[in-house]
Amino acid sequence: MWKEKFIAYLRFEKNYSSHTEISYLNDLNQFETFIVGECGEFDPGNIDSDLIRTWIAQLMEEGMKPRSVNRKLSAVKSFFKYLKKQGVITRNPAERVGGPKVEKKLPVFVSDKDMERILDDENEYPDDFEGHRDRFIMELFYVTGIRRSELIGLKDSDIDFYNHTLRVTGKRNKQRLIPLSDMTIEKLNEYIRIRDANVKNKSTFLFVKNNGEPMNPVMVYKVINTHLSGIATLTKKSPHVLRHSFATEMLNNGAEINAVKELLGHSSLASTEIYTHVTFDELKKVYKNAHPRAKK
């Protein structure tokens, strides 16, 4: 009963996505199965921190990666926090339970030189509506750092041509404004002109298929994957790589980290700070290649 109420709380009060709801429910079901196996019943009031730590240890022994374990622990922590808020329990047994350490992987990004080549190569895109659309999608990802879901949700009404801004609706329906350069506004106008001349069925969405329907996540992924495939050194070729590339270029060129945080729509600075590690790595490479004493 309380699981279902918790999921409803995530949906209607926290505005979590359906994907997150499903993940949380699956994690809680797995946790409940473990507790029933250990205690014979699932009574939140009788669960202590040692039981939760035993569950974590079992997940690790089964070979689950630390990141996945931490995600499951996060669901359990949120559940108990909700139960305490509702007065079902008087203490949160998961509050002080720590998860396994996760090795931080530096984000994959495309160099500015490679992006210029991809965007400026006339043979990279066919000379039709889809070609112009796909090229502009590549560029908009790179110059704004928006997420794939945010790009798909863009509408013509989100563009302020007078003030040169783009209104983006991010996670949990939080909106932010991203400034656009004169060149990007010019290319936006050009794309819309080509779209309106070639797509008969009008739509409120900015990026559409040939039939006027909005693009879906798989289509957008394929566009980016196709045009990044020529960079052999990239281990990932997804839209998120261009988001990483935007953040890395901003910081490499002197942008304040708080400004980049706002542009990316991060809720905390910790999410943005990973890009400072990338820029520091680049700085070390420059030093090693340029300073005569660094090579000895």
Secondary structure, 3 states (H helix, E strand, C coil): CHHHHHHHHHHHCCCCCHHHHHHHHHHHHHHHHHHHHHHCCCCHHHCCHHHHHHHHHHHHHCCCCHHHHHHHHHHHHHHHHHHHHCCCCCCCCCCCCCCCCCCCCCCCCCCHHHHHHHHHCHHHCCCCHHHHHHHHHHHHHHHHCCCHHHHHCCEHHHEECCCCEEEEECHHHCEEEEECCHHHHHHHHHHHHHHHHHCCCCCCECCECCCCCECCHHHHHHHHHHHHCCCCCCCCCCHHHHHHHHHHHHHHCCCCHHHHHHHHCCCCHHHHHHHHHHHHHHHHHHHHHHCHHHHC
